[in-house]
Amino acid sequence: MGKKIYIYPLWLRIWHWSNALAFLLLIVSGISLHYANINSPLIPFNTARIIHNITGVFLSIIYIGYLIGNFISGNWRQYFPVFKGLLKRLIIQTRFYIYGIFKGEPHPYHVSEEQKFNPLQQITYLSVVYFFMILLIVSGLFLLFPAIAPHKIFNMGGIWPMAVLHAAVAFFLSIFMVAHIYLATLSGKIWWEDFKNMVTGWHEIEDNEHEQDNNQNNNK
């Protein structure tokens, strides 16, 4: 039995689950809008439009709250990896996800109070949270309020490029969400451990994790 550490404060958990719910609503309503079919709609067009618009505004508001919480708490530091030895650590973590995880090998990097994410998670979450989410929200707001959208982009009407960008980023983030959920089921001793951690805020550290981390640090 290891010790428990508190790594997910309440504000972060509320944002995480609110963000997940908003994304699910946006995916379902977005698909309904993109592949609108009067005869057999997933959700009626007008209903899907209202859901998508309201949820998009909600997502934007809680994202701003997330950025503020990140800045005040210092949680933003969790997303920025140490560059020294980063490539080697990325290769180790990638090999684990591709091969080692299916052979029952121990995780090469473990959660601690100082560092919640492995190097591959840091790079992925950094790009998702601070780049693709901004692209999604900004392009969505331009579509919701076309009067403020650029009139022309590369000699094309401003709305059409925004619509293509919004759909492309939304597709990428949908794939990321599926991969995120899948990998979360593989990260603990039991498949629902990571989900429980994000509900309670507590993460249990096994005694042998400290020794493995020390050995890994010595091999950097």
Secondary structure, DSSP 8 states (H G I E B T S, - for coil): --EEEE-S-HHHHHHHHHHHHHHHHHHHHHHHHHT--SSS-SS-HHHHHHHHHHHHHHHHHHHHHHHHHHHHHTGGGGGS---TTHHHHHHHHHHHHHTGGGGT---SS---SS--S-HHHHHHHHHIIIIIHHHHHHHHHHHHSGGGS-SEETTEESHHHHHHHHHHHHHHHHHHHHHHHHHHTTSSSSTTHHHHHHHH-EEEE-HHHHHHHHHHHHT-
